[in-house]
Amino acid sequence: MRIIDLRSDTVTLPTSEMLQYMIQADVGDDGRARGAKGEDNAAAAAEKMTAELFGKEDSLFVPSGTMGNSVCIMTHCKRGDKAVTCANMHMYKAEKTAFTEEGFGVKAVLVPQKKGFYDMEALKKAVKENDISLVCIENTYNFEGGTVLTREQIEEILAISHAEEIPVHMDGARIFNAAAALDMEVDRLCEGVDSVQFCVSKGLSAPIGSFIVGSTEFIRKARTVRKQMGGQLRQVGLLAAAGQYAIEHLSKRIANDNRRARQLAEGICDAKDISVDMDTVQTNIVKVDLHGRLRGRDWLKALEEEQGIRAHYITDDAVRFVTYRGIKDEDITEAVNRIRSFCDVH
Ligand SMILES: Cc1ncc(COP(=O)(O)O)c(C=O)c1O
């Protein structure tokens, strides 16, 4: 049986055009400073392009989303500082790098959220009562099913944070999915946000990497933090060029992934013993709640063995399906049929 892999958009492979673009990149030693940049012309060009696209002064390539978030947090904060986040925000729950004692020792002040949007009263209280150095947000919000923070919601968070002179960092791992859902350009969506990290290695299909964007001064400091973390790579322009190609050629097609996730959700939401909160199906992630006898990993194992569908564990009560460039309309139709058949017998 043909496997339909809906675990994650991180399984995307580079296109042959992207690989061609990579090998012609004008690379050099990015660790050797030449002004504010390194000697790698391709990396400098990709960083210039991403800064302009996001309406920020400067940009920096980093090897992963986790490093991008960590570099940003540690550029804004030092060990012992406090930062606002949520119990299930990716930076806090999955990465942990910045927020653990054995990591960078930033203290998390946890504020409740719904669909990735902070409880505004709780956020106001948190920033007034604590000596907060950073407010973190995530767009799209992975563990709530890829929900989107709207421009209005971001503006509310910015107003509360900036009133206390606290910077805001956005984990925009899937910011192009958010922008597509809102039909908005990323510069407008991220306006006023002090730092953003976004991944090119997810729905955008590049093999490796993320960019962070922010002010000239922020990126200058972040470059040093990246070096300390071991994230300063040499002929990095090969990777940065893949990211540039991905943004320029593959970011607009991401709306298709959002549409296909919606079709998948509509097709399975009333299947036996599962449910989908359709309000959370806003981008390319479908979070499914399990109510039957099989839970979490057992449900996933049986689904793959019996129906050749791969999905991803969230908790014992929830799994997720993710769409990406390799998933076509016919895969969605097929996946819906197989998931429904599976639910009928479990
Ligand atoms: C919301 C979010 N932020 C950050 C990351 C980390 O990215 P990476 O796997 O490149 O470290 C992920 C990865 O899945 C993510 O979903």
PDBQT file of the ligand as one rigid body, heavy atoms in Angstrom, charges set to zero:
ROOT
HETATM    1  C1  LIG A 401       6.546  26.340  16.054  1.00  0.00    +0.000 C 
HETATM    2  C2  LIG A 401       7.919  25.792  15.912  1.00  0.00    +0.000 A 
HETATM    3  N1  LIG A 401       8.958  26.523  16.285  1.00  0.00    +0.000 NA
HETATM    4  C3  LIG A 401      10.222  26.097  16.169  1.00  0.00    +0.000 A 
HETATM    5  C4  LIG A 401      10.493  24.841  15.658  1.00  0.00    +0.000 A 
HETATM    6  C5  LIG A 401      11.915  24.359  15.625  1.00  0.00    +0.000 C 
HETATM    7  O1  LIG A 401      12.430  24.240  14.349  1.00  0.00    +0.000 OA
HETATM    8  P1  LIG A 401      13.674  23.245  14.064  1.00  0.00    +0.000 P 
HETATM    9  O2  LIG A 401      13.116  21.866  14.026  1.00  0.00    +0.000 OA
HETATM   10  O3  LIG A 401      14.207  23.724  12.752  1.00  0.00    +0.000 OA
HETATM   11  O4  LIG A 401      14.650  23.422  15.175  1.00  0.00    +0.000 OA
HETATM   12  C6  LIG A 401       9.436  24.029  15.245  1.00  0.00    +0.000 A 
HETATM   13  C7  LIG A 401       9.703  22.687  14.686  1.00  0.00    +0.000 C 
HETATM   14  O5  LIG A 401       8.834  21.914  14.413  1.00  0.00    +0.000 OA
HETATM   15  C8  LIG A 401       8.108  24.514  15.373  1.00  0.00    +0.000 A 
HETATM   16  O6  LIG A 401       7.053  23.770  14.999  1.00  0.00    +0.000 OA
ENDROOT
TORSDOF 0
